[in-house]
């Protein structure tokens, strides 16, 4: 039975390295069969995905870990759906998912983890300062992404809307 760490990326490239260092310290506390770093090309000014940037930090802190990149995610829901799909391609049986996020998104990640990963998922949050606007928009984001978690055909519209808000194009296939 495999233990999977899923690291959710956020399109705040200014402190993504610092956030990932905090997460890497948490990841190092327990063994994982794979660590999936998930985050797409969410910054129109960068040629790198969130997952690429985060994987470099995780690999530096945990050099012997199996780090898997998932580069299609535009939303927290995508992080979990695509992260789970990547894990299921690697392992026949998964005992536990541990999802890493920041404290500002903890409630949403907890709700979505229960809906997508079921009882096998737990959430670990790290603290970092986030803009007030994130806190303001988070309740609406929770409702929208939870609805898309329950009604899967809505996911592509939520992802496309998130990509548009970020100034990028979401082009990917669904798992």
Secondary structure, DSSP 8 states (H G I E B T S, - for coil): -EEEEEEE--S-GGGHHHHHHHHHHHHTTS--SEEEEE-----TT-SS-HHHHHHHHHHHHSTTS-EEEE----SHHHHHHHHHHHHHHH-S-EEEEEEEEEGGGHHHHHHHHHHHHGGGEEEEEE-----HHHHHHHHHHHHHHHHHHHSGGGHHHHHHHHHHHHTS-------
